Amino acid sequence: MLNYKQCIVVRNDLKISCGKLCVQVSHASIDSYLISNRIIRRAWHREGQKKVILEVNSEQELLDLEEKLQLHALECAMIYDLGLTELKPNTLTCMGIEIQDNETLDAVTGELKLFKFK
């Protein structure tokens, strides 16, 4: 049984290409890995590095989730695009939540839907 996971939360209201989305999710994955506890990171790595990609409907929902995470003493990495290709500079695209146990993350993200590329 897997005990740890990494959650990435993506805005589904942005009209971006699949490639652009993959890059943004990659940024979120790396940045949230770096802010995670080293002992938890090692356990997560041994377990197979479970990742879950979730979605929100707007920038405001992502910001609200950030506040909710803070109330649960969880860190996140907010990803802002540089605006060199498809988006305006400083567009908030997604977040990566620190790697944590399933129960802790589900308490905060359990109501979110799994991401579906449109």
Backbone bond lengths (Angstrom), bond angles and torsions (degrees), N, CA, C in turn:
res aa  C-N    CA-C-N  psi(-1)  N-CA   C-N-CA  omega(-1)  CA-C   N-CA-C  phi
1 M - - - 1.461 - - 1.526 109.35 -
2 L 1.314 115.69 136.23 1.456 120.73 179.57 1.524 109.50 -83.87
3 N 1.307 115.49 132.48 1.456 120.58 -177.78 1.517 113.76 -101.26
4 Y 1.336 117.16 -23.49 1.462 121.02 -174.77 1.517 110.71 -124.57
5 K 1.345 114.43 155.52 1.463 119.55 175.27 1.517 109.89 -154.09
6 Q 1.311 113.22 165.49 1.455 122.06 175.30 1.522 106.53 -115.88
7 C 1.322 117.10 130.94 1.464 121.50 177.92 1.521 109.73 -109.98
8 I 1.315 114.81 130.23 1.454 122.45 172.78 1.526 106.27 -114.81
9 V 1.333 116.84 132.26 1.464 120.97 -178.78 1.525 108.21 -118.57
10 V 1.336 115.66 123.73 1.456 123.55 -172.82 1.522 110.39 -113.90
11 R 1.322 115.82 142.18 1.465 120.30 171.81 1.518 108.95 -75.60
12 N 1.328 116.99 126.20 1.463 119.37 179.93 1.531 112.25 -94.29
13 D 1.330 117.39 0.43 1.460 120.15 -179.66 1.527 112.61 -89.16
14 L 1.322 117.87 -7.60 1.461 120.82 179.13 1.527 109.86 -83.42
15 K 1.286 116.15 137.28 1.466 121.21 178.01 1.528 107.43 -97.57
16 I 1.342 115.15 87.48 1.453 120.29 -179.23 1.524 110.15 -127.56
17 S 1.324 115.07 158.68 1.456 119.89 -179.61 1.527 110.93 -70.25
18 C 1.309 114.34 162.97 1.460 120.74 177.66 1.523 110.65 -59.99
19 G 1.321 116.89 -41.69 1.463 120.56 179.42 1.514 112.44 -62.47
20 K 1.316 116.52 -44.10 1.463 121.45 178.95 1.525 109.65 -62.31
21 L 1.313 116.45 -42.65 1.462 120.95 178.92 1.527 110.75 -61.02
22 C 1.322 115.90 -43.88 1.470 119.83 179.73 1.524 111.53 -60.17
23 V 1.315 116.69 -40.43 1.467 120.46 178.82 1.524 110.44 -64.98
24 Q 1.321 117.77 -43.67 1.462 120.69 -179.68 1.534 111.28 -63.15
25 V 1.330 116.42 -42.90 1.461 121.24 177.73 1.531 110.26 -63.74
26 S 1.325 116.79 -38.20 1.467 120.24 177.31 1.517 111.44 -62.20
27 H 1.330 116.75 -43.40 1.474 120.20 176.37 1.530 110.33 -58.16
28 A 1.325 115.94 -45.55 1.468 120.66 -178.47 1.527 111.03 -64.23
29 S 1.310 117.11 -39.91 1.459 120.72 -179.61 1.527 111.15 -64.51
30 I 1.316 116.43 -47.80 1.469 120.12 -179.79 1.522 111.20 -65.09
31 D 1.328 117.15 -47.15 1.468 119.73 -177.22 1.526 111.91 -64.52
32 S 1.331 117.37 -39.31 1.467 118.61 179.44 1.527 110.92 -72.40
33 Y 1.313 117.80 -29.85 1.467 121.45 173.50 1.532 109.65 -61.34
34 L 1.314 116.24 -44.66 1.460 120.83 -176.63 1.531 113.43 -66.97
35 I 1.324 117.71 -27.73 1.472 119.69 179.97 1.524 112.24 -90.65
36 S 1.328 116.66 -3.96 1.470 120.59 -177.76 1.525 111.62 -81.88
37 N 1.312 115.26 153.99 1.457 123.05 176.85 1.527 110.23 -58.55
38 R 1.326 116.56 133.81 1.464 121.26 -175.54 1.528 112.99 -61.75
39 I 1.312 117.93 -39.57 1.467 121.45 179.63 1.529 110.50 -66.23
40 I 1.330 116.08 -42.72 1.471 120.54 177.75 1.519 110.29 -65.92
41 R 1.337 117.25 -40.45 1.469 120.20 177.96 1.519 111.22 -57.75
42 R 1.319 116.83 -42.90 1.468 120.81 -179.66 1.532 111.18 -64.46
43 A 1.321 116.35 -44.31 1.475 119.97 179.00 1.522 110.09 -63.21
44 W 1.325 117.37 -43.42 1.462 122.99 178.58 1.534 110.27 -60.61
45 H 1.310 115.98 -42.19 1.462 120.49 179.70 1.527 110.85 -63.61
46 R 1.325 117.35 -43.62 1.474 121.75 178.55 1.531 111.25 -63.14
47 E 1.322 117.04 -32.84 1.469 121.35 -178.12 1.529 113.18 -78.80
48 G 1.305 118.82 -9.96 1.460 120.61 179.21 1.517 115.23 112.34
49 Q 1.322 117.85 5.62 1.467 123.02 173.89 1.534 113.88 61.21
50 K 1.315 116.66 52.48 1.471 121.35 179.05 1.532 110.00 -58.25
51 K 1.346 114.88 131.37 1.462 122.19 177.67 1.521 108.83 -129.36
52 V 1.319 116.10 143.70 1.456 121.96 176.62 1.529 107.37 -129.38
53 I 1.337 116.31 129.80 1.460 121.22 177.78 1.525 107.24 -106.05
54 L 1.328 115.22 121.11 1.456 122.78 -177.33 1.520 109.19 -115.69
55 E 1.342 116.84 169.44 1.457 119.29 -179.14 1.518 112.70 -132.71
56 V 1.328 113.36 152.12 1.458 122.37 169.59 1.521 106.76 -126.49
57 N 1.325 116.37 166.28 1.461 120.93 -173.75 1.524 114.93 -95.07
58 S 1.336 117.83 -7.01 1.463 119.02 -175.60 1.523 111.26 -163.81
59 E 1.309 114.74 168.40 1.466 120.76 174.61 1.527 109.94 -61.11
60 Q 1.342 116.71 -41.99 1.459 120.03 -178.09 1.531 111.16 -61.36
61 E 1.319 117.45 -39.16 1.466 119.72 177.87 1.526 111.39 -63.88
62 L 1.321 116.93 -35.33 1.464 120.36 177.22 1.529 110.26 -67.67
63 L 1.318 116.77 -41.09 1.468 121.06 177.87 1.531 111.25 -66.59
64 D 1.324 116.72 -38.62 1.469 120.53 176.49 1.526 110.88 -63.69
65 L 1.327 116.24 -39.15 1.460 120.28 177.90 1.527 110.67 -65.09
66 E 1.316 116.63 -38.31 1.465 120.32 176.83 1.535 110.48 -58.04
67 E 1.315 117.14 -43.74 1.466 121.22 177.56 1.526 111.32 -62.97
68 K 1.314 116.51 -42.76 1.461 121.71 178.70 1.526 110.85 -61.26
69 L 1.328 116.51 -41.27 1.459 120.88 177.39 1.523 111.15 -61.69
70 Q 1.318 116.28 -41.77 1.468 120.63 178.95 1.522 111.13 -60.98
71 L 1.329 117.47 -38.84 1.463 121.25 178.22 1.522 112.15 -64.18
72 H 1.340 116.32 -25.98 1.469 121.85 178.20 1.529 111.93 -97.87
73 A 1.331 116.20 12.27 1.478 122.68 179.66 1.523 112.39 58.14
74 L 1.329 116.35 37.88 1.456 121.97 176.96 1.523 109.57 -110.92
75 E 1.329 115.49 141.84 1.458 120.18 179.08 1.518 110.48 -97.44
76 C 1.319 114.71 156.05 1.455 119.67 175.75 1.521 109.21 -144.35
77 A 1.310 115.10 160.25 1.456 122.31 175.48 1.524 107.69 -111.78
78 M 1.307 116.18 114.76 1.459 121.14 178.45 1.528 107.97 -86.77
79 I 1.333 116.74 132.48 1.453 122.02 -175.40 1.527 110.09 -108.32
80 Y 1.325 114.78 118.78 1.460 122.47 178.51 1.527 108.31 -112.60
81 D 1.313 116.89 129.61 1.457 121.29 -179.16 1.525 111.12 -76.70
82 L 1.327 116.04 144.93 1.467 120.67 179.45 1.522 113.09 -73.25
83 G 1.321 117.31 -18.74 1.458 120.27 177.86 1.517 114.05 82.09
84 L 1.314 117.30 26.40 1.465 120.28 -178.26 1.524 113.27 -85.69
85 T 1.325 117.60 -16.95 1.473 119.15 -176.68 1.522 112.55 -128.74
86 E 1.316 118.00 -82.06 1.464 121.24 -168.61 1.532 115.37 -98.45
87 L 1.297 117.57 -20.61 1.469 121.01 -172.73 1.516 111.59 -119.03
88 K 1.320 115.67 161.41 1.463 120.65 174.46 1.528 108.59 -70.06
89 P 1.332 117.22 150.13 1.472 119.52 178.63 1.529 111.97 -55.13
90 N 1.323 114.76 141.23 1.470 123.70 177.11 1.527 113.94 67.33
91 T 1.328 117.17 26.87 1.459 120.31 174.00 1.522 108.66 -74.87
92 L 1.327 116.79 124.67 1.461 121.70 175.92 1.525 108.30 -74.64
93 T 1.329 116.45 118.33 1.466 120.17 -174.26 1.521 114.05 -105.35
94 C 1.334 116.97 -38.78 1.456 120.12 -175.24 1.524 110.23 -166.32
95 M 1.314 114.93 178.24 1.460 120.80 175.33 1.519 109.41 -140.64
96 G 1.299 114.73 150.98 1.454 121.55 171.49 1.509 108.03 -114.06
97 I 1.311 117.00 128.59 1.463 121.90 -179.34 1.522 108.06 -95.93
98 E 1.314 116.42 141.08 1.460 119.90 -179.37 1.520 111.27 -50.93
99 I 1.314 116.53 146.54 1.458 121.32 177.57 1.522 107.69 -65.00
100 Q 1.321 114.73 132.66 1.460 119.22 -175.55 1.530 108.63 -154.40
101 D 1.308 116.44 173.49 1.463 119.34 178.86 1.532 109.88 -68.86
102 N 1.322 114.58 153.60 1.466 121.46 -176.49 1.524 112.82 -54.90
103 E 1.313 116.64 -46.09 1.467 120.98 -175.92 1.525 111.51 -61.84
104 T 1.317 116.96 -43.88 1.463 121.07 -179.80 1.520 111.04 -63.17
105 L 1.325 116.65 -45.99 1.468 119.78 -179.35 1.521 112.07 -69.44
106 D 1.322 117.13 -38.22 1.468 120.13 179.41 1.525 111.80 -63.60
107 A 1.329 117.58 -30.68 1.463 121.20 178.86 1.530 111.19 -63.61
108 V 1.324 116.68 -27.02 1.465 120.87 -177.62 1.526 112.02 -102.18
109 T 1.324 117.40 -35.62 1.468 120.83 -173.48 1.524 113.54 -109.82
110 G 1.310 117.52 1.44 1.466 121.37 -173.23 1.517 115.35 -58.84
111 E 1.317 118.11 -23.85 1.467 121.22 -179.04 1.527 112.78 -86.71
112 L 1.334 117.35 -10.30 1.463 120.58 -177.81 1.524 110.79 -79.35
113 K 1.332 114.97 150.17 1.468 121.01 178.28 1.526 109.72 -86.81
114 L 1.339 115.17 152.36 1.450 119.93 171.27 1.526 108.64 -64.40
115 F 1.324 115.88 142.35 1.467 120.69 -178.72 1.523 110.94 -68.53
116 K 1.347 115.70 137.42 1.462 122.70 173.82 1.520 107.31 -127.01
117 F 1.327 116.21 120.89 1.469 119.87 178.88 1.511 109.25 -70.76
118 K 1.336 115.97 131.91 1.472 121.04 -177.35 1.494 111.19 -106.52
